[in-house]
Amino acid sequence: MDRLDIDELPGARADLLCFLVATLAASRTLTYEWRIDHLVESCRIWLARNAVAMHWLDRVLLGQLALKIAKNELQDSGIAVRQSDVPALFTGEMTLNRASTVVQKMMKLCKESL
């Protein structure tokens, strides 16, 4: 299967960034740690699920941005992810739940950060 470059798919970079931020925030809420292994695996899963290719350096840079947003900017933007919020961040297929107001706020922040 041929993969599109991430920049050939409109909105894909923001979607991936938001997915990574949500994953980091959920992981932190549940484990009390910043799990970089979850970040790396989530990036791989998202890229495979969407049949999208991304240069390894771009993945690292986007991952660093996701960590920065999750660690510093969510709280500053009034976005708190509590344990009760975690199931609502994702659908049953582990994609972003776009109906969630928390995800909507994260997406706005991610788009502004790109």
Protein Blocks (a to p, Z undefined) as FASTA:
>chain_A
ZZddfklpghklmmmmmmmmmmmmmmmmmnopacfklmmmmmmmmmmmnopacdfklmmm
mmmmmmmmmmmmmmmnopacdfklmmmmpcfkopacfkbmklmmmmmmmmmmZZ
